[in-house]
Amino acid sequence: MYAIGRDANHEMEYIGDIIASYKINDATTFTLNGTYFHDDYLQDDVYGVTAYFAHDFYPWLTLNVRGEIFRDNNGGVVGNNTSTMSYVNELRGRPYPYDYAAGTTYGELTVGVAYRPQFLHLPKGSLTIRPELRLDKSLNGTRPFNRVSPTDDPTINYANNGTNNMFWFSCDAIWAF
């Protein structure tokens, strides 16, 4: 993909987001998020709905579940800068390597917990550990995950030769002080 350069002064992006949250009881919350994004330069529309469910089993343990359906109409928004200088060159108005997928409807399910160890007595603040399992899936038959580029040209990286799903584990820690 080639850099937008001065066209950025005339092309617009439109972003809309709405969030509704409902506290079912003292321990359980449900949140719904709707998103819409349009990019004039990429001529792309992206939209989706995400639902969040959180339940406190104990003051130190919360279950978190997230489900999402997300559509990128032509694959221009969901992408990946493929070099350490891609983003900088994009801002400079120079060509940059960029990897994008076909128009895809994505489905996603994440299940995790927030664990706040009570035995840990920090001198300041608190610690939260958040492990999670996540499954991403293409819902319309495309293969946008774990792709390999079909060309050596660093500015043209389109491939539909990957997998239609991706499963991963992640964990983070938050020290609030």
N, C-alpha and C positions, 0 to 999 in steps of 0.2 A: 504494500500500500504506500502511496506517496503522500508526503506531508501536505497539510491543508494550507500552511503559510498565511498569506494575507486574506485568503477567502474566509478565514475565521472571523474577520470583522463584519461579514455579511450573512453568514450562516448561523442559524439559531438552534438551540437545544431547548426542549420543553420538558419539564419534569413535574409530575404530580404524584403525591403520596397521601394516602389517608389511612389512619390507624384508629381502630376501635378496641377498647379493652373492657372486659367484664370480670369483676371479682366474684366468683361463684360462692365462695365462703372464705373464711380467714386463711385457709391453707391452699386454695386453688384459684388460679387465674387463667383466663382464656383471652388471647389477643388475636385480632385479624388485621392484616396489613395488605392494602391494595396499592400497586405501583404502576405508573405509566411514564414512558420516556420516549421522546421523539427527537431525532437528530436530522436536521436539514441536509448537512453535508454528506452524511452516510446514507441518507434516504432510508432510514431504518426506524422501526417502531419496536419497542420492547415493553412488555406488560406482564403482570403476574399477580398472584394472590399467595400470601403466606399466612399460616395459622401457627400460633404458639400456645402451648399448654404447659403450665408450671404447677407442680404440687409439692408442698412442703410436708414431708413425712415426719421430720423432726426439725428443731431449730438449726441443726447442723447438716441436714441432708435434704436437697431439693431435686426432684425429677423434672427434667426439661425435655419436651418433645416439640419438634418443629417440622412442619410439612409445607412444601411449596410446589406450585406449578407456575412456570415462567416461560414466556415465549420471546425469542429473538427472531423477528421475521426474516431478515436476510443474513444474519450472522455477523453483522458489522460491529455490534456493540460488545457481545461476549467474545473476547479475544485475549491475546497474550502478546505483549512486547517480548520479542525473542532474543534481544541482546541487552547488555547493560546500558547502552547508549540510545536505545529505541525511543524512550520517552523524551529524553533531552533533544534528540534530533527532530522528533515530532514538533516540539515547542519551537525549535529554531527554523522550522519550515524546510527541513531537508528530508530526503528519503530515509526510511527506517524500516527494519524488518519487523513484521507483524504477522501473527498467526491467527486465522479466523476459521470459524466452522460454517457449515451450511445452516440455513434457517432451521432452527430447532425448537421444539417444545420440551423443556426440561422438567422432570419431576425430581423431588428431593425429599428425603426423610432423614431426620437427625434425632437420635435419642442419647441423652447424656444426664449426668448428675452434677450438682454443685455440692462439693463436700467442704465443710468448714470445720477442721479438726479442733475439738474442744480441749484436748490435752496440751495443745501448743500454746505456750504463754509468751508471746512476742513482747519485746520491750515497748513497741508502738504498733498499733493497728491490728489487722486480722489477716488471715490467709484463707483463700478459697482455691480449691483444686477442682478443675472441670474436665474430666475425661468424657469423650463422646464418640459414638459410632455414626457414620453418615453413609447413605447410599444415594448417588446421583444416577439418573436414568434418562435416556432419550425416549420420549413418548411417541415420536413420529417416525421412527425407523432410521434416523441418521446415526452416524457413528462418530460423535465429536470428541470422545475422550481418548487420551493416550495416542494421539495421531503422530504420523511421521510425514514430513513435507515431501511432496513428489518432485521438487525442483531444487536446484542449487542456487537459484536467484534469491538473495536474502530479502527482497521486497515482495516476493510472491510465495506465500506459505499457506496454501489452501489444501486441505486434505480431508477426505471422508473415509479414511482407511483405518480408523481406530476402533474402539469398542463402543458399545451402546450403553455401558454403565461403568460406574466407578465406585468402589467401596473403600472407605478409609477410616482410620482411627486417628484421633488427635486429642491432645491434652494441653491445657494451659494452667497457669497459676497466677492468681491475683493477690498482691500484697497491698491492701488498702491501709493507708496511714494518714 
